[in-house]
Every structure is written in C-alpha cells, then in structure tokens.
C-alpha cells in the first residue's frame, strides 16, 4: 500500500481490532483473559530495494505479530512498539 503512511496503517489496524471486538463473540477458552474474541496484529513496512524479497516483509510482519502476542491479547505491534486497546 504505497499511498498509505504509518499513521493511516495504524488507524486501519486499530479499526480492524475494534471491529472484531465489537462483534462480541464469546471467548470459549478458559485461558483467555478477555470475555470476547480479540485479535493481535503485527505490522511491518519497508521501502522496497532492488534485492528485497516479499518473504522478508512477511518475516518482519510475523515477528511483529509474535511480539504483540507476547505482550498480551488484543494489541498491535508496529515499529517495535506495542499498542494495547484501552
């Protein structure tokens, strides 16, 4: 999404997270500290270079996702920061 800046990406991720939570789908897992289904999101951006592979971007996003998961449920990891929904 070359025409979207970091602030817009974060806004879209927060909107998606809120939309899932707002569905009020009951969480079935006893280990889930939330009453309802939520999502963790990992985001990554790059300025494409000639030798870049799309798999490198996927690896960065995957790393960000696991960073979010390690920091609790219902949060977003972006640029090394974790944003938790209030």
VENKARA-V27011 format. One record per pair of residues at least 24 apart in sequence whose C-alpha atoms are under 10 Angstrom apart, sorted by the first residue. I is the first residue (numbers start at 1). J is the second residue. If there is no record, write none. Layout:
I&J  I&J
This chain:
1&45  2&45  2&46  2&47  5&45  6&43  6&44  6&45  6&78  6&79  9&43  9&44  9&45  9&78  10&43  10&76  10&77  10&78  10&83  13&39  13&40  13&41  13&42  13&43  13&75  13&76  13&77  13&78  14&41  14&74  14&75  14&76  14&83  14&84  14&85  16&41  17&41  17&74  17&75  17&76  17&85  18&74  18&85  20&74  21&74  32&73  33&72  33&73  34&73  34&74  37&73  37&74  38&73  38&74  38&75  39&68  39&69  39&73  39&74  39&75  39&76  40&64  40&65  40&66  40&67  40&68  40&69  40&70  40&71  40&72  40&73  40&74  40&75  40&76  40&77  40&83  40&84  41&65  41&66  41&67  41&68  41&69  41&73  41&74  41&75  41&76  41&77  41&78  41&82  41&83  42&66  42&67  42&68  42&69  42&75  42&76  42&77  42&78  42&79  42&80  42&82  43&68  43&76  43&77  43&78  43&79  43&80  44&77  44&78  44&79  44&80  45&78  45&79
